């Protein structure tokens, strides 16, 4: 089910889920499972992607919550593009989710 590289679209919908769940993410969380099925990933892969975004979250890091040390370039790009514009993220993510549901 899992592929190696994440697409930009997959990373965007995962970042949107990160914004909802933050560091409280678990593989067994229903939204993680649903997103994994929708984009053809495992729940573990979705959890790891969300933890990648945690690595970029300076607000949580200041509170002692840490993510992974090494993250994908696409994660930094998505963070930079959408972190300060969550409305844009929500709109883009919803559009992509509809497309994933239609089967791309």
Secondary structure per residue as TSV (DSSP state, phi and psi in degrees):
chain	resnum	aa	ss	phi	psi
A	1	X	-	360.0	-36.8
A	2	X	-	-84.2	144.7
A	3	X	-	-112.8	167.2
A	4	X	S	-72.7	-66.9
A	5	X	S	-88.9	141.8
A	6	X	-	-86.8	139.0
A	7	X	-	-79.3	163.2
A	8	X	H	-57.7	-44.7
A	9	X	H	-62.1	-42.6
A	10	X	H	-62.8	-42.1
A	11	X	H	-65.0	-36.7
A	12	X	H	-64.4	-46.5
A	13	X	H	-69.0	-31.1
A	14	X	H	-69.3	-38.8
A	15	X	H	-64.8	-39.0
A	16	X	H	-61.9	-39.7
A	17	X	H	-67.3	-38.1
A	18	X	H	-55.9	-43.3
A	19	X	H	-62.4	-27.8
A	20	X	H	-84.0	-39.9
A	21	X	H	-103.1	-27.2
A	22	X	G	56.1	-138.0
A	23	X	G	-84.2	1.1
A	24	X	G	-84.2	12.9
A	25	X	-	-70.7	140.3
A	26	X	-	-136.1	149.8
A	27	X	T	-59.4	-27.9
A	28	X	T	-86.5	-2.3
A	29	X	-	-65.3	132.0
A	30	X	H	-55.6	-37.9
A	31	X	H	-69.9	-32.5
A	32	X	H	-67.1	-45.7
A	33	X	H	-61.6	-45.7
A	34	X	H	-61.9	-45.0
A	35	X	H	-65.2	-41.4
A	36	X	H	-57.5	-46.8
A	37	X	H	-62.6	-42.2
A	38	X	H	-64.7	-38.6
A	39	X	H	-101.4	3.0
A	40	X	T	76.6	36.5
A	41	X	-	-122.0	168.1
A	42	X	-	-87.2	155.9
A	43	X	H	-57.7	-34.4
A	44	X	H	-63.9	-39.0
A	45	X	H	-66.2	-40.6
A	46	X	H	-64.8	-42.7
A	47	X	H	-60.3	-45.2
A	48	X	H	-62.8	-39.5
A	49	X	H	-63.5	-42.0
A	50	X	H	-63.4	-39.7
A	51	X	H	-67.7	-26.2
A	52	X	H	-61.6	-42.9
A	53	X	H	-66.5	-32.9
A	54	X	H	-58.6	-34.9
A	55	X	T	-62.1	-22.0
A	56	X	T	-97.5	-6.6
A	57	X	-	-87.4	95.8
A	58	X	H	-65.8	-28.1
A	59	X	H	-65.1	-44.0
A	60	X	H	-72.0	-38.0
A	61	X	H	-59.9	-38.1
A	62	X	H	-62.5	-26.7
A	63	X	T	-90.1	5.3
A	64	X	T	93.5	3.2
A	65	X	-	-91.4	122.7
A	66	X	-	-119.0	150.0
A	67	X	-	-107.4	-149.3
A	68	X	-	-79.9	154.9
A	69	X	S	-80.0	-38.0
A	70	X	S	-111.9	122.0
A	71	X	-	-127.1	163.4
A	72	X	-	-75.4	149.3
A	73	X	H	-58.1	-38.8
A	74	X	H	-60.1	-33.3
A	75	X	H	-65.7	-42.6
A	76	X	H	-63.6	-39.9
A	77	X	H	-65.0	-44.3
A	78	X	H	-64.5	-43.4
A	79	X	H	-57.9	-49.5
A	80	X	H	-62.1	-37.0
A	81	X	H	-75.0	-37.8
A	82	X	H	-114.2	-15.0
A	83	X	T	-59.0	-39.3
A	84	X	T	-90.2	1.5
A	85	X	-	-138.2	73.5
A	86	X	H	-68.0	-26.4
A	87	X	H	-65.9	-42.8
A	88	X	H	-62.7	-41.3
A	89	X	H	-60.1	-47.1
A	90	X	H	-60.8	-45.6
A	91	X	H	-61.4	-48.2
A	92	X	H	-64.9	-42.2
A	93	X	H	-63.6	-43.4
A	94	X	H	-63.4	-40.1
A	95	X	H	-62.0	-44.2
A	96	X	H	-67.5	-39.3
A	97	X	H	-62.2	-40.7
A	98	X	H	-61.4	-40.7
A	99	X	H	-66.2	-43.0
A	100	X	H	-60.8	-39.1
A	101	X	H	-66.0	-30.5
A	102	X	H	-79.4	-8.0
A	103	X	T	93.1	27.0
A	104	X	-	66.5	360.0
